[in-house]
Amino acid sequence: MSTDAMNLNGAPLVEGKYLMYKDRPLVREGDTICYGDMTEKYILILEIFSYKTEDGNKVPDKILIQVVETEDQNKIVRQGEKSGLYEAFGYGLIWLEQALGKDEA
């Protein structure tokens, strides 16, 4: 496997197309949702902590929102918790854009 098909830890990258939202990849694995371009300084991570049932469907309830550095995802730029995926993703998008905007200034 070529080095351009590996991530920084030497693990193979996922091949194929990603779901795109506002020109950035959106990927979900289990209870973790990652949004952002890995070539930018920051990405958004949503961690689903709990679910609730609405109209017979299991939907995300408590969600941890984190804007982290791409190079070192242990460096958290901003963090919070919201109820519901819609609200959490909305706040996360704003926080990510603010962090990326500050980086350019």
C-alpha positions as CSV (number, residue, x, y, z in Angstrom):
1,M,0.0,0.0,0.0
2,S,1.4,3.4,-0.9
3,T,2.2,6.0,1.8
4,D,-0.5,8.4,0.5
5,A,-3.1,5.8,1.3
6,M,-2.1,5.7,5.0
7,N,-2.9,8.1,7.8
8,L,-0.3,9.6,10.2
9,N,-0.5,6.5,12.5
10,G,0.2,4.1,9.6
11,A,-3.3,2.8,9.4
12,P,-5.0,2.5,6.0
13,L,-7.3,5.3,5.1
14,V,-10.9,4.6,4.2
15,E,-11.2,4.6,0.4
16,G,-14.2,5.8,-1.6
17,K,-16.4,8.8,-1.3
18,Y,-17.5,10.5,1.9
19,L,-20.8,12.1,2.6
20,M,-20.2,15.8,2.0
21,Y,-21.9,18.7,3.8
22,K,-20.9,22.3,2.9
23,D,-17.8,21.0,1.0
24,R,-16.5,19.1,4.0
25,P,-16.6,15.3,4.8
26,L,-19.1,14.0,7.3
27,V,-18.3,10.6,8.7
28,R,-20.0,8.5,11.4
29,E,-18.6,5.4,13.1
30,G,-20.7,4.1,15.9
31,D,-21.5,6.9,18.3
32,T,-18.9,9.3,17.0
33,I,-19.5,11.8,14.2
34,C,-16.6,13.6,12.6
35,Y,-17.0,16.6,10.4
36,G,-14.3,18.6,8.7
37,D,-11.4,18.6,6.3
38,M,-8.3,16.9,7.7
39,T,-6.2,19.4,5.7
40,E,-7.6,22.3,7.8
41,K,-6.3,23.1,11.3
42,Y,-9.5,22.0,13.2
43,I,-12.3,19.5,12.9
44,L,-15.6,18.9,14.7
45,I,-16.3,15.8,16.7
46,L,-19.7,14.9,18.1
47,E,-19.9,12.1,20.6
48,I,-23.4,10.6,21.2
49,F,-23.7,9.8,24.9
50,S,-27.3,8.7,25.1
51,Y,-30.4,8.0,23.1
52,K,-34.2,8.5,23.5
53,T,-37.2,7.1,21.8
54,E,-39.4,9.4,19.7
55,D,-42.3,8.0,17.7
56,G,-40.9,4.5,18.1
57,N,-37.5,5.6,16.7
58,K,-34.2,5.7,18.7
59,V,-32.6,9.1,18.3
60,P,-29.5,10.8,19.7
61,D,-30.2,12.7,22.9
62,K,-27.1,13.9,24.9
63,I,-24.2,14.9,22.7
64,L,-20.7,16.1,23.5
65,I,-19.5,18.7,21.0
66,Q,-15.7,19.2,20.5
67,V,-13.7,21.3,18.1
68,V,-10.2,19.8,18.1
69,E,-6.9,20.3,16.4
70,T,-6.5,18.0,13.4
71,E,-2.8,17.3,14.1
72,D,-3.4,16.4,17.8
73,Q,-7.0,15.6,18.6
74,N,-6.2,15.7,22.3
75,K,-6.0,19.5,22.0
76,I,-9.6,20.6,22.4
77,V,-10.3,24.2,21.3
78,R,-13.9,24.3,22.4
79,Q,-16.2,21.9,24.1
80,G,-19.9,21.7,25.2
81,E,-22.9,19.5,25.5
82,K,-26.3,19.8,23.9
83,S,-29.5,17.8,23.7
84,G,-30.4,16.5,20.2
85,L,-28.3,16.0,17.1
86,Y,-29.7,19.0,15.3
87,E,-28.9,21.5,18.0
88,A,-25.4,19.9,18.7
89,F,-24.4,20.0,15.0
90,G,-25.6,23.6,14.7
91,Y,-23.5,24.8,17.5
92,G,-20.6,22.7,16.4
93,L,-20.7,24.2,12.9
94,I,-20.6,27.7,14.3
95,W,-17.7,26.9,16.7
96,L,-15.7,25.2,13.9
97,E,-16.1,28.2,11.6
98,Q,-15.1,30.5,14.4
99,A,-12.0,28.5,15.1
100,L,-11.0,28.3,11.5
101,G,-11.7,32.0,11.0
102,K,-9.5,33.0,13.9
103,D,-6.7,30.8,12.5
104,E,-6.8,32.8,9.2
105,A,-6.8,36.2,10.9
